[in-house]
Amino acid sequence: MEVDRHNDGLAISPTWQHQHPHRFCWAWFCELRYSAYGEERYTSGMTPTNYRYTGQLSRLAEIGLYHYGARWFDPAIAHFVQADTVVPDASNPATFDRFAYTRNNPIRYNDPTGHDVGCGGRDGSDCISAGKINPTVVRRQLLEKHHQLVSRVRSGQINDREGLATLAKYAASFTPNASSEFIENLGSVLTGHDSGNAALNEVKIQIGSILKNKGLSYDPGVNYSEGYTEIAGNAELMQSGYSGAFQDPGVGQNQAHHYWFFIQVGYENGLFAGVIGSALHETIFAKDNAGKSYEDYALGVQGVILGKALRVGFIEPNSVGDFINTSLSPGSYSSYYWEHPVPYIP
């Protein structure tokens, strides 16, 4: 992309078009130019995509706005139409204007998520890795969102599956291109593991609990996150709205926790270890018969598959919410498979 310093505008060069025909224009056949804040000031030719200024979804023709993932932006007034839910950089006074776009400096910065200023024209993944949004702030926001969703579930407005999907979409708005941070941020609320090695840390914590109950002293060196300890056992997303193939008939039923834990295992340890881990969780490592179920095993494997898909980039964080609703709902292909498993024929 070339920056046209005249009239504070941005122009798409023919060379850039040729290299990136899927992003803006068919090579050599069209051109788009923008004001500094994204108003279209010149168009030529046919544009076969709705992703325009800095790669954001354009709804200019319908409502005059761009969609930035977390919120909507109005180029006519050079501000977001919704306040940011976080202060990305509390050390910079410019970020305290919750409606401002790119700290009022769109020539220097972009904003790939609606939460974060960008890094001098680089893509969203570079900006996220620069750590502009404090993970502590993000996780506090996710915990508050979780409380709101649990309240909506208990009042009958949504079911637990929809609550988990909504929470995943909200988490993805902070880190749309960073799967590791996305998984760990949600892990801080759903499983208590927010720093990698979820399987190993869970084993350490369980060993510590067993030894403590026997009167022995053992420091596992890890603990559940504060957010998870706040909700564990009394304010969790459970299993309403899930296909019967994934609903625990036993006493647990905290399926969001179970599913996300195995997403972490699949992401961190791979398919084989994850599937074996899910099987062991429902057999040898089950605390009692009430903790054993085929449905939990199936949900665990589904989580492992999603975790691995995130690891290899087959699925991005901003697709996870829809994936949850599509794959775990009654009548889904996944539920049909687990209700009618195909025998393995070598």
C-alpha positions as CSV (number, residue, x, y, z in Angstrom):
1,M,0.0,0.0,0.0
2,E,1.3,3.5,-0.8
3,V,0.6,6.5,1.4
4,D,-0.5,9.5,-0.5
5,R,0.5,12.5,1.7
6,H,-1.5,14.9,-0.4
7,N,-4.9,15.7,1.0
8,D,-4.1,13.4,3.9
9,G,-5.3,10.5,1.8
10,L,-4.5,6.9,1.3
11,A,-4.3,5.4,-2.2
12,I,-4.1,1.8,-3.3
13,S,-1.3,1.4,-5.8
14,P,-1.7,-0.9,-8.9
15,T,1.3,-3.0,-7.7
16,W,-0.3,-3.6,-4.3
17,Q,-3.6,-4.5,-6.1
18,H,-1.8,-7.0,-8.2
19,Q,-0.2,-8.7,-5.2
20,H,-3.4,-8.6,-3.1
21,P,-6.4,-9.0,-5.5
22,H,-8.5,-10.7,-2.8
23,R,-8.3,-7.7,-0.5
24,F,-9.5,-4.8,-2.6
25,C,-9.6,-4.7,-6.4
26,W,-9.0,-7.0,-9.3
27,A,-5.6,-6.1,-10.6
28,W,-5.4,-3.0,-12.8
29,F,-9.2,-2.7,-13.0
30,C,-10.1,-0.5,-10.0
31,E,-8.8,2.0,-7.5
32,L,-10.0,3.2,-4.1
33,R,-8.7,6.3,-2.3
34,Y,-9.6,7.4,1.2
35,S,-9.4,10.4,3.4
36,A,-7.1,9.9,6.5
37,Y,-10.1,8.5,8.5
38,G,-11.5,6.2,5.8
39,E,-14.0,8.2,3.9
40,E,-14.0,7.1,0.3
41,R,-12.8,10.2,-1.8
42,Y,-12.2,8.4,-5.1
43,T,-13.4,5.1,-6.6
44,S,-12.8,3.6,-10.1
45,G,-13.9,0.2,-11.4
46,M,-15.6,-2.7,-9.7
47,T,-14.7,-3.7,-6.2
48,P,-15.4,-7.4,-5.5
49,T,-15.1,-7.2,-1.7
50,N,-16.7,-5.4,1.3
51,Y,-13.4,-5.2,3.2
52,R,-12.0,-1.8,2.5
53,Y,-10.1,0.9,4.5
54,T,-7.3,-0.8,6.4
55,G,-9.0,-4.2,5.7
56,Q,-12.2,-3.5,7.8
57,L,-15.7,-4.6,6.8
58,S,-17.4,-1.7,5.1
59,R,-21.1,-0.9,5.7
60,L,-20.7,2.6,4.3
61,A,-23.4,2.1,1.7
62,E,-26.0,0.8,4.2
63,I,-25.3,2.7,7.4
64,G,-22.1,4.8,6.8
65,L,-19.9,2.7,9.2
66,Y,-17.0,0.3,9.2
67,H,-17.0,-2.8,11.5
68,Y,-13.8,-3.2,13.5
69,G,-14.7,-6.4,15.3
70,A,-15.2,-4.9,18.8
71,R,-17.3,-1.9,17.7
72,W,-18.4,0.3,14.8
73,F,-16.4,3.3,13.4
74,D,-17.9,6.4,11.6
75,P,-15.3,7.9,9.2
76,A,-17.5,11.0,8.7
77,I,-16.9,12.1,12.3
78,A,-13.5,10.3,12.7
79,H,-14.7,8.5,15.9
80,F,-16.0,5.2,17.0
81,V,-19.8,5.2,17.7
82,Q,-19.3,3.1,20.8
83,A,-16.9,3.7,23.7
84,D,-14.0,1.2,24.1
85,T,-14.5,-1.2,26.9
86,V,-10.8,-1.0,27.9
87,V,-8.0,1.6,28.1
88,P,-5.4,-0.1,25.9
89,D,-2.4,1.8,27.3
90,A,-3.1,3.5,30.6
91,S,0.2,5.3,30.5
92,N,-0.8,7.3,27.5
93,P,-3.5,10.0,28.2
94,A,-4.7,9.8,24.5
95,T,-6.1,6.4,25.1
96,F,-8.5,7.7,27.7
97,D,-10.7,9.1,25.0
98,R,-12.8,6.0,24.5
99,F,-14.2,7.1,21.2
100,A,-11.0,8.2,19.5
101,Y,-9.6,6.4,16.5
102,T,-5.9,5.5,16.5
103,R,-5.1,8.2,19.1
104,N,-6.3,10.7,16.5
105,N,-3.3,9.8,14.3
106,P,-4.5,7.6,11.5
107,I,-1.5,8.3,9.3
108,R,0.8,6.7,11.9
109,Y,-1.4,4.0,13.3
110,N,-4.2,1.6,12.4
111,D,-6.6,-0.3,14.7
112,P,-7.1,-4.0,13.7
113,T,-9.5,-4.9,16.5
114,G,-11.3,-1.9,17.7
115,H,-9.4,-2.1,21.0
116,D,-5.8,-1.6,19.9
117,V,-3.9,1.2,18.0
118,G,-1.8,-0.7,15.6
119,C,1.9,-0.6,14.8
120,G,2.7,1.8,12.0
121,G,0.8,0.1,9.2
122,R,1.7,-3.5,10.2
123,D,-0.9,-6.2,10.3
124,G,-3.1,-7.0,13.4
125,S,-1.0,-9.9,14.6
126,D,2.1,-7.7,14.9
127,C,0.1,-5.2,16.9
128,I,-1.3,-7.7,19.2
129,S,2.1,-9.2,19.9
130,A,3.3,-5.8,20.9
131,G,1.2,-6.1,24.0
132,K,-0.7,-2.8,23.7
133,I,-3.6,-4.3,25.7
134,N,-2.7,-5.5,29.2
135,P,-3.8,-9.1,29.6
136,T,-4.9,-8.4,33.1
137,V,-7.3,-5.8,31.8
138,V,-8.6,-8.2,29.1
139,R,-9.1,-11.0,31.6
140,R,-11.0,-8.7,34.0
141,Q,-13.3,-7.7,31.1
142,L,-13.9,-11.4,30.3
143,L,-14.7,-12.2,33.9
144,E,-17.3,-9.4,34.0
145,K,-18.7,-10.6,30.7
146,H,-18.9,-14.1,32.0
147,H,-20.9,-12.9,35.0
148,Q,-23.3,-11.1,32.7
149,L,-23.8,-14.1,30.5
150,V,-24.4,-16.5,33.4
151,S,-27.1,-14.0,34.6
152,R,-28.7,-14.1,31.2
153,V,-28.7,-17.9,31.1
154,R,-30.3,-18.1,34.6
155,S,-33.0,-15.6,33.5
156,G,-33.8,-17.7,30.4
157,Q,-32.6,-15.2,27.8
158,I,-30.0,-17.5,26.3
159,N,-28.7,-21.0,26.9
160,D,-25.2,-22.1,28.2
161,R,-23.9,-23.0,24.7
162,E,-24.9,-19.5,23.4
163,G,-23.3,-18.0,26.4
164,L,-20.0,-19.7,25.7
165,A,-20.1,-18.8,22.0
166,T,-20.8,-15.1,22.9
167,L,-17.9,-15.1,25.4
168,A,-15.6,-16.6,22.8
169,K,-16.6,-13.9,20.3
170,Y,-16.0,-11.2,22.9
171,A,-12.5,-12.7,23.7
172,A,-11.6,-12.8,20.0
173,S,-12.4,-9.1,19.7
174,F,-9.3,-8.4,21.8
175,T,-6.9,-10.8,20.1
176,P,-8.4,-11.7,16.6
177,N,-5.0,-12.9,15.2
178,A,-3.4,-14.3,18.3
179,S,-4.7,-17.8,19.1
180,S,-2.4,-18.5,22.1
181,E,-3.4,-15.3,23.9
182,F,-7.1,-15.9,23.0
183,I,-7.0,-19.4,24.5
184,E,-5.2,-18.4,27.6
185,N,-7.4,-15.3,28.2
186,L,-10.5,-17.5,28.2
187,G,-8.7,-20.2,30.2
188,S,-8.2,-17.6,33.0
189,V,-12.0,-17.6,33.4
190,L,-13.2,-21.0,32.3
191,T,-10.5,-23.4,33.5
192,G,-8.2,-21.5,35.8
193,H,-5.2,-22.1,33.5
194,D,-3.9,-18.9,31.8
195,S,-0.2,-19.4,31.2
196,G,0.2,-22.5,29.1
197,N,0.8,-26.1,30.1
198,A,-2.8,-26.6,31.2
199,A,-2.6,-30.4,31.4
200,L,0.6,-30.5,33.4
201,N,-0.6,-27.7,35.8
202,E,-3.9,-29.5,36.3
203,V,-2.1,-32.7,37.3
204,K,0.1,-30.8,39.7
205,I,-2.9,-29.1,41.3
206,Q,-4.8,-32.4,41.6
207,I,-1.8,-34.2,43.2
208,G,-1.5,-31.3,45.7
209,S,-5.2,-31.6,46.5
210,I,-5.0,-35.4,47.1
211,L,-1.9,-35.2,49.3
212,K,-3.4,-32.3,51.3
213,N,-6.5,-34.4,52.0
214,K,-4.2,-37.1,53.3
215,G,-2.5,-34.6,55.6
216,L,0.7,-34.4,53.6
217,S,2.5,-31.2,52.7
218,Y,3.0,-30.5,49.0
219,D,3.4,-27.3,47.0
220,P,2.4,-27.8,43.4
221,G,3.9,-24.5,42.5
222,V,0.8,-23.4,40.5
223,N,-2.7,-22.3,41.4
224,Y,-5.9,-21.7,39.5
225,S,-6.4,-18.1,38.3
226,E,-8.3,-15.7,40.6
227,G,-11.0,-15.3,38.0
228,Y,-11.7,-19.0,37.9
229,T,-11.7,-19.4,41.7
230,E,-14.3,-16.6,41.8
231,I,-16.8,-18.5,39.7
232,A,-15.9,-22.2,40.2
233,G,-18.8,-24.3,41.5
234,N,-21.4,-21.6,41.8
235,A,-21.3,-19.2,38.8
236,E,-20.2,-21.2,35.8
237,L,-21.7,-21.8,32.3
238,M,-23.1,-25.2,32.3
239,Q,-24.7,-27.4,29.5
240,S,-28.1,-26.1,28.4
241,G,-28.3,-25.8,24.7
242,Y,-25.7,-28.5,24.0
243,S,-26.6,-31.5,21.9
244,G,-27.4,-34.6,24.1
245,A,-24.3,-36.1,22.7
246,F,-22.3,-33.6,24.8
247,Q,-24.4,-33.3,27.9
248,D,-22.9,-34.9,31.0
249,P,-25.5,-37.2,32.6
250,G,-23.5,-37.2,35.8
251,V,-22.9,-34.6,38.6
252,G,-20.5,-32.3,36.8
253,Q,-22.3,-30.6,33.9
254,N,-19.9,-27.6,33.8
255,Q,-19.3,-28.3,30.1
256,A,-17.8,-24.9,29.3
257,H,-15.0,-25.7,31.7
258,H,-14.6,-29.2,30.3
259,Y,-14.6,-28.2,26.7
260,W,-12.2,-25.3,27.1
261,F,-9.7,-27.3,29.1
262,F,-9.4,-29.8,26.2
263,I,-9.1,-27.0,23.7
264,Q,-6.1,-25.9,25.7
265,V,-4.8,-29.5,25.7
266,G,-5.3,-29.9,22.0
267,Y,-3.6,-26.6,21.3
268,E,-0.6,-27.2,23.6
269,N,-0.1,-31.0,23.4
270,G,-1.7,-32.1,20.1
271,L,-4.4,-34.4,18.9
272,F,-3.0,-37.7,20.1
273,A,-2.2,-36.6,23.6
274,G,-5.5,-34.8,23.8
275,V,-7.7,-37.7,22.8
276,I,-5.8,-40.1,25.1
277,G,-6.2,-37.5,27.9
278,S,-9.9,-37.2,27.3
279,A,-10.2,-41.0,27.5
280,L,-8.2,-41.2,30.7
281,H,-10.2,-38.4,32.2
282,E,-13.4,-40.5,31.9
283,T,-11.9,-43.8,33.0
284,I,-8.7,-44.1,35.1
285,F,-8.6,-40.5,36.4
286,A,-12.4,-40.2,37.1
287,K,-13.0,-39.7,40.8
288,D,-16.0,-41.9,40.9
289,N,-18.6,-43.6,38.6
290,A,-20.6,-40.4,38.5
291,G,-17.7,-38.7,36.9
292,K,-17.5,-41.1,34.0
293,S,-19.4,-40.5,30.8
294,Y,-19.2,-41.1,27.1
295,E,-20.7,-37.7,26.5
296,D,-17.8,-36.0,28.4
297,Y,-15.3,-38.0,26.4
298,A,-17.0,-36.8,23.1
299,L,-17.0,-33.2,24.2
300,G,-13.4,-33.5,25.2
301,V,-12.4,-34.8,21.8
302,Q,-14.3,-32.0,20.2
303,G,-12.3,-29.5,22.2
304,V,-9.0,-31.2,21.3
305,I,-9.9,-31.0,17.6
306,L,-10.7,-27.3,17.9
307,G,-7.5,-26.6,19.9
308,K,-5.4,-28.3,17.2
309,A,-7.3,-26.4,14.4
310,L,-6.4,-23.1,16.2
311,R,-2.8,-24.2,16.6
312,V,-2.3,-24.8,12.9
313,G,-4.3,-21.8,11.8
314,F,-7.2,-23.7,10.2
315,I,-9.6,-21.7,12.4
316,E,-9.0,-18.2,13.7
317,P,-10.2,-16.9,17.1
318,N,-12.9,-14.8,15.5
319,S,-14.5,-17.9,14.1
320,V,-14.6,-19.9,17.3
321,G,-17.9,-18.5,18.6
322,D,-19.8,-19.5,15.5
323,F,-17.9,-22.9,15.5
324,I,-19.2,-23.6,19.0
325,N,-22.8,-22.9,18.0
326,T,-22.5,-24.9,14.8
327,S,-20.7,-28.0,16.1
328,L,-22.2,-28.4,19.6
329,S,-25.9,-27.7,19.0
330,P,-28.6,-30.4,18.7
331,G,-28.7,-31.8,15.1
332,S,-25.1,-30.8,14.2
333,Y,-22.9,-33.0,12.2
334,S,-20.6,-33.5,15.2
335,S,-23.5,-34.6,17.5
336,Y,-24.7,-37.0,14.8
337,Y,-21.3,-38.6,14.6
338,W,-21.1,-39.1,18.3
339,E,-24.6,-40.5,18.5
340,H,-23.9,-42.8,15.5
341,P,-20.1,-43.4,15.6
342,V,-18.6,-45.0,12.5
343,P,-16.5,-48.1,13.5
344,Y,-12.8,-47.8,12.6
345,I,-11.8,-50.2,9.8
346,P,-8.0,-50.5,9.4
